[in-house]
Amino acid sequence: MPSDTRALPAPTSEAPWARRALMLTALAFLALFLALPLASVFTEAFRQGPGAWLAALAEPDALSAMWLTLTVTAIAVPLNVVFGVAAAWAIAKFEFHGKALLISFIDLPFSVSPVISGLVYVLLFGSGSLIGPWLAAHGVEILFAVPGIVLATIFVTFPFVARELIPLMQDQGTTEEEAALSLGASGWKTFVRVTLPNIRWGLLYGVLLCTARAMGEFGAVSVVSGHIRGETNTMPLHVEILYNEYNFVAAFAVASLLACLALVTLTVKTLLEIRYGAALAASRKH
């Protein structure tokens, strides 16, 4: 039987015009939906000069919003790291009933509106719930206080670390851990000496993404915070209040600082890719 000798087209044999069209489309999209809005934010923030920008950031309510944003991030991210590593370890290293259900639950915050997640906490800890009045009687405030903001932020951001680690740890398998255990290493020593070095770059990626999302979360935090000025307003909520009060310079000043924090996170990620790109690629292929 004669064989088909026709050569298949190479996957990268597009005509030069097609490549340029694809690149221009991507660049135009980024310019329209990323660069232009960011440039607008910084232009409005500095419209009245650096003095007005600094004065807006030095205002007590703005300082309180910055402090609260950093505090909530500092609490939520480490807890998400613990959960993400534990969940990824269980899913990647063990077989058990309900694994697919656990993965679906981890993905839940990606598919549920943050506003709905905030409303869930209102139902759980509000005055009409079972435990809300009991907590209030014992002096524990969840809603309209920092604990509620932390809980809402954790709910929205907990998939980032786990979803970065799960495929990485599944690809790596259990061979090295089993070898270390067979040589007498303890479970903790195996984790620190074998598992952690193999997942460190994926873990760092997850932490960076989780940090960026925690600082910028709006919907869930808006529901549980109560918008108490100077007490429960994070930076995104403070920007909204200033904008609704037509204080555009102050609103864009805080927004520009929030954008700077996101850009710093992105810069750190890029520098790590440049500096440790080979190690990152090796860990993903491990």
Salt bridges, closest charged atoms under 4 A:
ASP4 OD2 - ARG6 NH2 3.03
GLU44 OE2 - ARG47 NH2 2.58
ASP61 OD2 - ARG229 NE 3.08
GLU95 OE2 - LYS99 NZ 3.24
ASP107 OD1 - ARG163 NE 2.80
GLU164 OE2 - ARG284 NH2 2.84
GLU176 OE2 - HIS286 NE2 2.79
GLU177 OE2 - LYS93 NZ 3.29
GLU217 OE1 - ARG213 NH2 2.91
GLU245 OE2 - ARG229 NH1 2.63
GLU273 OE2 - LYS269 NZ 3.06
